[in-house]
Amino acid sequence: MSDAGGPIEEISSKDALATALSVIGTERDALTQLEGLYASDDIAQAGLANSVNVITTSICSGGKLVVVGVGKSGKIGQKVVATMNSFGIRSAFLHPTEALHGDLGMIGENDTILVITFSGRTPELLNLLPYLPLDMALIAVTSHATPSTCPLFESRSPHLSILLPAPIPTSEVDSFGVAAPTTSTTVALALTDALAMAVARRLHLDPSVVFQGYHPGGTIGLSHRASGLSSTNGGNPSPVEV
């Protein structure tokens, strides 16, 4: 029995459910705010449009998107690289610490750099900045509302500094009592997914055809092959194992 007089298992289950619902609700509210921001805010809309333009220009010029992040933001960065590549948008992940130990060599002519950092002042990223080409566009996914407040842009040309605001309504400490990246990474993930889809639609007449070509494996690949077989068999697809 617990101090509250009920079975520990029952109280623990109720507490776990309440915690889970709180997290889901908090992250839902943050995504709703993000949608509203990009539907109405001039800076956010300009940042998204400029990001799509510079990434598209890089790819069409033989360059690539270089995504930089550390910690949980780095994990989001790795995911957006995977998504971009699956649409034929050539991308690579650069860890800021490894960059200073030789991986800077992956940055090439006509590349665009995308940095993901909620605070905009992560030490590892600030240490990397002096070694990034000043003539290369830098996109930042961060909580900052204006480029003028973001330390990442302090020494860079304004026309090559592109802000993608990714704020959250309430800090994770206030929401959950711990600073673990949760709401902030959900918002960053949604925003970079949106960016990937927007670039794919700009580059390709039919992004789904490109995606199918680069994703032959797994259940997704099986379903693509089954759909192709269906179209050649009069609409009678073979069974697909899941």
N, C-alpha and C positions, 0 to 999 in steps of 0.2 A: 504493500500500500504506500501511496505517496503522502506527503504532508497535507495535500488537498483532500485526502480521504478516498481517492479513486484509484483504480488499477493503474500502475505506471505505464503499461502498454497502451491503455486507452488514452490517457492524457498525452503521452508522447505522440501518438498518431494524430490527435487533434491539433497539437502544436505544430507538427510537421506540415499538416495540410494548410493551416493558417499561414505559416511562413511561406509555403510554396505559392499560395494564392496572392499573398502580398507582393511577392517578387513579380509574378506574372502581371498583376494589375499595375504595378509601378512601371514596368517596362512597356506595357501597353500605352500608358499615359505619355511616356517619353516619345514613343513612336508617333502618337497622335500629334504631339507638339512639333515633332520634326516635319511631319507632313504639312502642318499649317505654316511652318516657317518657310518651306520651299514653295508653298503656294502663294505667299504674300510678300516675302522680304526681298528687296531689290539686291542686296549683297549676296544672299544665298542663291538667288536665281542667276545672277551674273557669274558667280563662282562655278555653278554647275555647267552653265553654257560654255564658259571659258575652258573648263576642265575637259569637256567633251571635245572642244575644238583642238586644244593642244595635244591631247592624246591621239586623236585621229590624225593630226598632222605628223606626229612622230612616227606612227605606224606606216603611213603612206610614204614617208621619207626614208624608210628602212631602219628607223629607230625602234625603241621599245619603251615600255613603262617600267621604271624601277621603283619598287615599293619598299619603304623603309619604316621600321617600327621595332620596338623592344617590349619585352614582357607580353602582357595580354594583347596589347595593341599590335605587337608583332605577329601574334597568332591570327588576328583579323587580317593583317597584311598578307600572310601566307595564303589565307583563304581567297582574298580578292585576286591574287596572282593566279591561283588555280582556276578561278572563274573566268578571268580574262583570257587565259591560254586556251580554255575550252571553247572560246568563241574566236580563236585565231588572232587574238590581240596579244602580241608578243610581250611577255612580262617576266620580270625576275624579282626575287626578294633579296634585299640587301640588309644584313644585320649591321647596325651602326658600329658595334665593337669590332666585328670581323672586317668591316670596311677599312678601319684604320690599320689593319694588319694585312693589307694586300687586296682585299675584295673590292676596293675602289676601282680596280681594273675592269670590273664588269660594266661600268658606266661608259657609254660610247656616244659618238656623235649623233645628234638628232633625238636623243632620249628625253623623256620627261620624268621627273621625280615626284612621287607621291609619298608624303610623310603622314603617318597616323600617330597622333599623340593627343590625349584628352587635355592635358595641362598646357601643351604647347611649349613647355620649358623642361622637358626631360633631359637630364645632364648628358646622357650618351648621344642624344641627337644634337644638342648644342655644340658638343665637342666635334661632331662630324661636319657641321655647317661650313667652317672655313675651307674645307677641302672639296666641297661640291662646286661644280662649274657655275660661275656667276651668270653665264649667258644661257643657262638652261632653266626652263620653267619649273617652278616648285609649287606643287599643290599640297595644301595642308588640311587634313581632316582633324579638327580640333574644337574645343568648346568655345573658343573666342568668337565674339560676334562681329568684330571688325578686324581687318588686317593690321591696323595701326597698333593694336594691343598685343599682337602675337610676336613673341621674341624670335620666331623662326624667320621672320621677314625683315628684321632690323637692318641687315647689311645687304639686302637684295633690291634689285630694281622693282618698283611697284608693278610695272606691266608684266613682269615675270613671276609675281607673287600672287597666287590664287588661293583664296580661302574657301573652304567648304565647312561652314559652321555645323557643329554636331553637339549642341548643348543638351543638358538634361534638366528637367524641371526642379529636381531635388537631389542634393548630393547623396551618394551611396551611404555615407555615414549617417546622415539624417534619416534616410529611408530604412536602412537595415542595421545600423549600429556598427558597421565595419566598412573600411575603405576598399574592399575587394571589388575589382572592376566587374560590374554586372550590367547595370543600366547603360553605362557609357559604352561598353563594348557592343551591346545590342544595337544601339543607335549607330555606331560606327559601321557595324556589319550591314545594317539596312541601307545606309547611305552609300557604301561602296558597292553593294549589290545593284543599287539603282544606277550608279555611275557605269558599272560594267554593262548593264543592259542598254543604257543610253548610247554608249560608244558602239556596242555591237550593232544597234539599229542604224547608226550613222554610217558604219563601214560596210554593212552587208544588206543586200536587198532582202534576204530571208535568213536571219540569224539561226533559225532552227535547223536549216540544212547544213550550215557550217558546224553547228554544235553536234549534229548527228555524225558528221564525218570525223570529228575529233573525239568522239565518245563511243567507241565500238564495244566496250566492255561492260560487264555488270548487267543488271536487270534493265537499265536504260538502253544499253546496246541491243539486248535481246528484243526489247519491244520495238526498237527501230527496225531491226531486221524482219521482225514479224509483220510490221506495217508494210514494209517493202514487198514481202512475199504476198501479203493480202492484195496489194494493188495489181500484182501480176497473175493472181489466181482467181480473179473474178470476185474478190471480196470475201474469200474463205481462208482466213489465216490458219496456219498450223498452230497447235497448242504451244504455249510458252510456259516453261517452268519458272516459278518465282522463287 
